[in-house]
Amino acid sequence: MPLERPDKEFAPSPDLAQRWAHRYISRLLTRKPSLSSPNPIAIRRIKRWTMVWAAVAGIISGSLIGGGEWWMKAIAIDGWSDMSLGEQMPYWIAYYAAAGVITAFEIGFLYWNSLRGVTQIVHLAGLEYSQRDAFAPSMQLTVHGIARIALEYPSSGNTIYGINPHAYLHGWKLTVKALLYRLKISLSSFLLRVVMRRLLGRLALRGFIPILMGPLYAIWNAWIAARVLHQAHLVAYGPLRINALMEELNELPLAQRQLVVQGIGELMMRNRHPHPNLVLLLSQLLATLPDKPQSVDIDWPETLRQYANLEQQERAEVLESLTQAVILSGPFKGAKRDFLREVHAHCQRPLHEQSVVVQQQRWLSGEETSVSLAPCAAAG
């Protein structure tokens, strides 16, 4: 796939839901002209209100489902406690059917709410796009990325410029990961309702279900919305930071750029996910190499050896380049944190973890707009 089309590399064959979400986001974006710069204050406001509406949906659905059971047992049906399970069964069937309908409407609203929220974040991120012409490939990639985030899709697992994001997931691990993800998407909200209803029943608090379940579902929905919006914020802010980072990377010697490419490829595999920002950064970086390779072979042990053999300033520049890639690819924890720890350890340089967290926070809050690969930046 040509380096000029990172969107095709990221989403070579999107399914129906992704295509629909992509069209919906694109239509919403083109209703307003692009902004000349990001508006972090407005983004914080959009995040807050999207979470509020998700919480409201949880309160309504939780109260209806929890209150519905209480109403069925305490008011609608006389002598419920004296009925056998067989006699109760028709009422349970009707109750769960109603709960399923309410849950379906809630999930539909939450998807719509997420799609609108992530679209507004992209608009407010200050990305350039045309209201008439087709989006540029980098913008198409961003739209694909936030569409998958809003739909809560997992990593597709397709190779990105020859890199397999699931290289470290083999056999049963990949199967279990896919199974758990599907269960989370399809059953998490409904199972929360069932489990909490049973727990409250065991605690003899069924009369409080309408009061307790609404807030519980509200917190659940708001938490999921917060995760989605944070990921969308990272993706939407990525292209401008990548442009600034590429101005610095273009000044590095060829050998250092090749080492950064190796690091980005390894980071993708450690993440087990080709983050849209990393796909865009990798495509632009590969385009600066003499032969413009369409695929990359990652040899991590050899790359680590070469990192350790770099001169002090070269080492600092490569480390800061990889730090910026980590900042672009999500919260600094888990595999990303372990990746940077390993690289710094082989280069015999301390990793100031808190400075990485602060730098990402300052970037997302709009306080930091420049990128530097100077040794002082790498030192944190």
C-alpha positions as a printed NumPy array, in Angstrom:
array([[  0.   ,   0.   ,   0.   ],
       [  1.463,   3.407,  -0.956],
       [  2.887,   5.428,   1.896],
       [  0.679,   8.295,   0.743],
       [ -2.431,   6.4  ,   1.893],
       [ -1.948,   5.487,   5.561],
       [ -5.741,   5.371,   5.904],
       [ -5.87 ,   2.389,   3.521],
       [ -3.108,   0.693,   5.483],
       [ -4.958,   1.215,   8.772],
       [ -8.419,   0.212,   7.489],
       [ -8.052,  -1.79 ,   4.267],
       [-11.527,  -3.346,   4.458],
       [-13.775,  -1.664,   7.054],
       [-17.024,  -3.461,   7.803],
       [-20.525,  -2.01 ,   7.408],
       [-20.649,  -0.425,  10.868],
       [-17.266,   1.262,  10.384],
       [-18.252,   2.571,   6.942],
       [-21.507,   3.939,   8.332],
       [-19.721,   5.584,  11.257],
       [-17.079,   7.042,   8.9  ],
       [-19.77 ,   8.585,   6.675],
       [-21.675,   9.924,   9.665],
       [-18.593,  11.56 ,  11.172],
       [-17.557,  12.997,   7.805],
       [-21.001,  14.53 ,   7.247],
       [-21.011,  16.097,  10.71 ],
       [-17.53 ,  17.526,  10.201],
       [-18.289,  19.123,   6.843],
       [-21.229,  21.03 ,   8.285],
       [-18.724,  23.408,   9.892],
       [-15.528,  24.922,   8.471],
       [-12.253,  23.684,   9.925],
       [-10.627,  25.719,  12.664],
       [ -7.203,  27.345,  12.371],
       [ -6.076,  26.111,  15.799],
       [ -7.213,  23.755,  18.561],
       [ -9.737,  24.898,  21.148],
       [ -8.868,  22.939,  24.324],
       [-11.453,  24.746,  26.464],
       [-14.279,  23.761,  24.138],
       [-12.94 ,  20.187,  24.009],
       [-13.119,  19.934,  27.793],
       [-16.703,  21.192,  27.639],
       [-17.653,  18.634,  24.974],
       [-16.082,  15.845,  27.002],
       [-17.993,  16.891,  30.098],
       [-21.384,  17.077,  28.378],
       [-20.917,  13.824,  26.49 ],
       [-20.192,  12.103,  29.789],
       [-23.2  ,  13.802,  31.389],
       [-25.56 ,  12.535,  28.678],
       [-24.102,   9.039,  28.982],
       [-24.722,   9.192,  32.731],
       [-28.288,  10.435,  32.21 ],
       [-28.946,   7.482,  29.916],
       [-27.651,   5.18 ,  32.633],
       [-29.852,   6.767,  35.287],
       [-32.96 ,   6.434,  33.135],
       [-32.326,   2.855,  32.007],
       [-31.156,   1.747,  35.452],
       [-34.188,   3.224,  37.136],
       [-36.566,   1.694,  34.596],
       [-35.02 ,  -1.766,  34.81 ],
       [-34.492,  -1.781,  38.565],
       [-37.81 ,  -0.123,  39.281],
       [-39.578,  -2.423,  36.857],
       [-38.681,  -5.48 ,  38.881],
       [-39.714,  -3.829,  42.133],
       [-43.029,  -2.741,  40.602],
       [-43.646,  -6.224,  39.205],
       [-43.121,  -7.906,  42.569],
       [-44.474,  -5.333,  44.997],
       [-47.404,  -3.772,  43.156],
       [-48.398,  -5.359,  39.848],
       [-48.641,  -8.998,  40.965],
       [-50.316, -10.075,  44.177],
       [-48.762, -12.897,  46.164],
       [-45.483, -12.968,  44.27 ],
       [-43.595, -14.663,  47.081],
       [-46.148, -17.498,  47.165],
       [-45.844, -18.249,  43.434],
       [-43.735, -21.131,  42.153],
       [-40.92 , -20.586,  39.665],
       [-43.131, -21.991,  36.92 ],
       [-45.857, -19.514,  37.744],
       [-43.359, -16.66 ,  37.821],
       [-41.723, -17.625,  34.514],
       [-44.122, -15.737,  32.139],
       [-43.593, -12.562,  34.152],
       [-39.815, -13.02 ,  34.151],
       [-39.861, -13.508,  30.376],
       [-41.833, -10.293,  29.932],
       [-39.545,  -8.452,  32.354],
       [-36.326,  -9.506,  30.629],
       [-37.814,  -8.745,  27.223],
       [-38.62 ,  -5.212,  28.412],
       [-35.166,  -4.903,  29.978],
       [-33.611,  -5.997,  26.692],
       [-35.541,  -3.355,  24.756],
       [-34.538,  -0.633,  27.229],
       [-30.907,  -1.77 ,  27.069],
       [-30.994,  -1.762,  23.254],
       [-32.288,   1.814,  23.186],
       [-29.664,   2.822,  25.745],
       [-26.806,   1.253,  23.778],
       [-28.03 ,   2.901,  20.578],
       [-28.112,   6.28 ,  22.312],
       [-24.653,   5.744,  23.798],
       [-23.174,   4.983,  20.364],
       [-24.833,   8.076,  18.904],
       [-23.624,  10.156,  21.842],
       [-20.069,   8.842,  21.433],
       [-20.013,   9.446,  17.681],
       [-21.156,  13.041,  18.101],
       [-18.723,  13.602,  20.941],
       [-15.644,  12.312,  19.116],
       [-16.642,  14.218,  15.966],
       [-16.832,  17.485,  17.865],
       [-13.424,  16.789,  19.404],
       [-11.922,  16.282,  15.937],
       [-13.486,  19.519,  14.736],
       [-12.175,  21.431,  17.758],
       [ -8.687,  19.899,  17.394],
       [ -7.926,  22.364,  14.597],
       [ -7.363,  19.81 ,  11.823],
       [ -7.547,  21.105,   8.272],
       [-10.212,  19.652,   5.977],
       [-12.419,  20.735,   3.101],
       [-16.195,  21.052,   3.303],
       [-16.5  ,  20.202,  -0.387],
       [-13.637,  17.971,  -1.442],
       [-12.664,  14.544,  -0.145],
       [-10.571,  14.506,   3.013],
       [ -6.802,  14.165,   2.757],
       [ -5.433,  10.687,   3.598],
       [ -4.232,  11.803,   7.04 ],
       [ -7.705,  13.141,   7.818],
       [ -9.295,   9.949,   6.5  ],
       [ -7.023,   8.003,   8.845],
       [ -8.107,  10.159,  11.786],
       [-11.788,   9.633,  10.962],
       [-11.258,   5.88 ,  10.675],
       [ -9.47 ,   5.918,  14.012],
       [-12.131,   7.801,  15.952],
       [-14.897,   5.762,  14.297],
       [-13.342,   2.556,  15.65 ],
       [-12.929,   4.196,  19.057],
       [-16.562,   5.356,  19.196],
       [-17.74 ,   1.881,  18.16 ],
       [-15.35 ,   0.381,  20.734],
       [-13.782,  -1.876,  18.115],
       [-10.67 ,  -3.871,  19.005],
       [ -7.479,  -3.913,  16.967],
       [ -8.17 ,  -5.389,  13.552],
       [ -4.842,  -7.225,  13.543],
       [ -4.047,  -6.492,   9.884],
       [ -0.391,  -5.857,   9.107],
       [  0.747,  -2.227,   9.008],
       [  3.636,  -1.73 ,   6.574],
       [  4.625,  -5.352,   7.152],
       [  4.303,  -5.106,  10.958],
       [  1.941,  -7.533,  12.667],
       [  0.399,  -5.798,  15.729],
       [ -0.535,  -9.209,  17.124],
       [  2.965, -10.644,  16.767],
       [  3.17 , -11.174,  20.529],
       [ -0.333, -12.671,  20.729],
       [ -0.272, -16.32 ,  19.711],
       [ -2.786, -19.147,  19.781],
       [ -5.032, -19.177,  22.823],
       [ -4.036, -15.656,  23.889],
       [ -5.416, -14.162,  20.68 ],
       [ -8.581, -16.263,  20.938],
       [ -9.183, -15.306,  24.568],
       [ -8.53 , -11.625,  23.825],
       [-11.102, -11.63 ,  21.021],
       [-13.642, -13.549,  23.128],
       [-13.298, -11.283,  26.159],
       [-13.602,  -8.2  ,  24.004],
       [-16.81 ,  -9.41 ,  22.402],
       [-18.251, -10.288,  25.793],
       [-17.343,  -6.842,  27.098],
       [-19.073,  -5.091,  24.233],
       [-22.22 ,  -7.195,  24.069],
       [-22.821,  -8.171,  27.667],
       [-21.029,  -5.83 ,  30.06 ],
       [-23.888,  -3.389,  30.597],
       [-26.557,  -6.081,  30.768],
       [-24.499,  -8.321,  33.065],
       [-23.922,  -5.395,  35.403],
       [-27.668,  -5.058,  35.731],
       [-28.248,  -8.753,  36.401],
       [-25.361,  -9.173,  38.845],
       [-26.178,  -6.05 ,  40.821],
       [-29.835,  -7.004,  40.961],
       [-28.901, -10.391,  42.437],
       [-26.435,  -8.851,  44.882],
       [-28.996,  -6.362,  46.057],
       [-31.512,  -9.172,  46.372],
       [-29.154, -11.131,  48.615],
       [-28.72 ,  -8.054,  50.768],
       [-32.477,  -7.695,  51.12 ],
       [-32.32 ,  -4.25 ,  49.518],
       [-34.607,  -4.843,  46.576],
       [-36.801,  -1.959,  47.624],
       [-33.878,   0.375,  46.996],
       [-33.171,  -0.894,  43.462],
       [-34.711,   2.152,  41.702],
       [-32.552,   4.415,  43.874],
       [-29.293,   2.471,  43.721],
       [-29.241,   1.072,  40.196],
       [-29.649,   4.378,  38.37 ],
       [-26.485,   5.939,  39.875],
       [-24.538,   2.702,  39.352],
       [-25.394,   2.619,  35.654],
       [-24.68 ,   6.338,  35.376],
       [-21.168,   5.869,  36.773],
       [-20.593,   2.884,  34.479],
       [-21.678,   4.783,  31.356],
       [-19.753,   7.922,  32.274],
       [-16.585,   5.89 ,  32.833],
       [-16.869,   4.212,  29.43 ],
       [-17.588,   7.575,  27.767],
       [-14.544,   9.114,  29.469],
       [-12.293,   6.351,  28.087],
       [-13.685,   6.747,  24.574],
       [-13.337,  10.537,  24.615],
       [ -9.776,  10.431,  25.957],
       [ -8.718,   8.049,  23.19 ],
       [-10.45 ,  10.21 ,  20.582],
       [ -8.687,  13.292,  21.982],
       [ -5.3  ,  11.605,  21.498],
       [ -6.118,  10.632,  17.92 ],
       [ -7.531,  14.066,  17.029],
       [ -4.513,  15.915,  18.435],
       [ -2.049,  13.513,  16.809],
       [ -1.641,  14.886,  13.256],
       [ -0.559,  18.387,  14.291],
       [  1.98 ,  17.032,  16.773],
       [  3.243,  14.55 ,  14.2  ],
       [  3.801,  17.39 ,  11.727],
       [  5.873,  19.229,  14.342],
       [  7.743,  16.048,  15.253],
       [  8.546,  15.301,  11.604],
       [ 10.244,  18.678,  11.267],
       [ 12.657,  17.484,  13.949],
       [ 12.987,  13.924,  12.631],
       [ 13.814,  15.148,   9.14 ],
       [ 16.949,  16.731,  10.587],
       [ 18.223,  13.434,  11.987],
       [ 20.751,  11.33 ,  10.039],
       [ 19.401,   8.38 ,   8.064],
       [ 20.707,   5.781,  10.522],
       [ 18.872,   7.388,  13.427],
       [ 15.617,   7.628,  11.488],
       [ 15.882,   3.937,  10.668],
       [ 16.333,   3.17 ,  14.362],
       [ 13.261,   5.245,  15.202],
       [ 11.284,   3.27 ,  12.594],
       [ 12.35 ,   0.054,  14.318],
       [ 11.242,   1.45 ,  17.671],
       [  7.814,   2.498,  16.372],
       [  7.298,  -0.945,  14.861],
       [  8.196,  -2.626,  18.15 ],
       [  5.899,  -0.24 ,  20.029],
       [  2.994,  -1.237,  17.772],
       [  3.595,  -4.897,  18.555],
       [  3.956,  -4.219,  22.283],
       [  0.677,  -2.264,  22.232],
       [ -0.955,  -5.095,  20.268],
       [ -2.704,  -2.281,  18.427],
       [ -1.73 ,  -0.082,  15.452],
       [ -2.67 ,   3.266,  16.955],
       [ -3.701,   5.715,  14.166],
       [ -1.096,   8.222,  15.321],
       [  1.665,   5.619,  15.053],
       [  0.44 ,   4.576,  11.602],
       [  0.558,   8.191,  10.421],
       [  3.961,   8.823,  11.987],
       [  5.396,   5.625,  10.54 ],
       [  4.1  ,   6.378,   7.031],
       [  5.657,   9.843,   7.045],
       [  8.924,   8.589,   8.49 ],
       [  9.219,   5.766,   5.942],
       [  8.651,   8.328,   3.192],
       [ 11.849,  10.109,   4.27 ],
       [ 14.007,   7.013,   3.742],
       [ 15.883,   6.761,   0.426],
       [ 14.046,   3.719,  -0.953],
       [ 10.666,   4.595,   0.641],
       [ 10.066,   1.017,   1.84 ],
       [  6.492,  -0.264,   1.848],
       [  7.187,  -2.753,   4.638],
       [  9.531,  -3.062,   7.608],
       [ 11.23 ,  -6.057,   9.225],
       [ 11.585,  -5.511,  12.961],
       [ 14.777,  -6.906,  14.502],
       [ 14.437,  -5.719,  18.076],
       [ 17.49 ,  -7.365,  19.676],
       [ 19.759,  -5.905,  16.998],
       [ 18.036,  -2.526,  17.31 ],
       [ 18.629,  -2.442,  21.062],
       [ 22.284,  -3.21 ,  20.462],
       [ 22.516,  -0.296,  18.025],
       [ 20.754,   2.013,  20.485],
       [ 23.401,   1.229,  23.103],
       [ 26.211,   1.956,  20.613],
       [ 24.993,   5.448,  19.713],
       [ 26.871,   8.557,  20.746],
       [ 25.422,  10.401,  23.724],
       [ 23.598,  13.102,  21.741],
       [ 22.345,  10.634,  19.126],
       [ 21.079,   8.385,  21.89 ],
       [ 19.212,  11.286,  23.513],
       [ 17.583,  12.228,  20.202],
       [ 16.434,   8.679,  19.486],
       [ 15.123,   8.25 ,  23.022],
       [ 13.153,  11.474,  22.812],
       [ 11.752,  10.435,  19.415],
       [ 10.491,   7.182,  20.921],
       [  9.137,   9.056,  23.938],
       [  7.119,  11.24 ,  21.595],
       [  5.803,   8.127,  19.834],
       [  4.699,   6.727,  23.189],
       [  2.987,  10.012,  24.109],
       [  1.11 ,   9.912,  20.807],
       [ -0.1  ,   6.348,  21.277],
       [ -2.096,   6.449,  24.513],
       [ -1.862,   6.58 ,  28.313],
       [  1.646,   6.031,  29.633],
       [  1.197,   2.692,  31.344],
       [  1.476,  -1.042,  30.778],
       [  3.249,  -2.098,  27.598],
       [  4.141,   1.461,  26.597],
       [  5.805,   2.177,  29.915],
       [  7.667,  -1.153,  29.821],
       [  8.834,  -0.368,  26.281],
       [ 10.39 ,   2.953,  27.288],
       [ 11.916,   1.428,  30.411],
       [ 13.627,  -1.246,  28.317],
       [ 14.961,   1.237,  25.776],
       [ 16.297,   3.595,  28.437],
       [ 17.865,   0.708,  30.341],
       [ 19.776,  -0.471,  27.255],
       [ 20.898,   3.101,  26.622],
       [ 21.924,   3.441,  30.267],
       [ 19.88 ,   6.599,  30.71 ],
       [ 17.308,   7.23 ,  33.467],
       [ 13.654,   7.367,  32.485],
       [ 11.779,  10.19 ,  34.2  ],
       [  8.344,   8.612,  34.024],
       [  6.46 ,  11.45 ,  35.645],
       [  7.839,  13.915,  33.105],
       [  6.382,  11.773,  30.303],
       [  2.967,  11.834,  31.977],
       [  3.163,  15.581,  32.537],
       [  4.253,  16.211,  28.959],
       [  1.261,  14.286,  27.615],
       [ -1.105,  16.117,  29.941],
       [  0.3  ,  19.498,  28.931],
       [ -0.053,  18.589,  25.26 ],
       [ -3.686,  17.526,  25.589],
       [ -4.54 ,  20.57 ,  27.7  ],
       [ -3.138,  22.881,  25.017],
       [ -0.29 ,  24.162,  27.191],
       [  2.444,  22.587,  25.039],
       [  2.424,  22.986,  21.26 ],
       [  6.094,  22.546,  20.258],
       [  8.172,  19.388,  19.992],
       [ 11.938,  19.218,  20.473],
       [ 14.415,  16.367,  20.228],
       [ 17.113,  18.317,  22.029],
       [ 19.028,  16.348,  24.651],
       [ 17.618,  18.49 ,  27.456],
       [ 14.089,  17.419,  26.481],
       [ 15.066,  13.795,  26.552],
       [ 16.525,  14.152,  29.973],
       [ 13.161,  15.326,  31.28 ]])
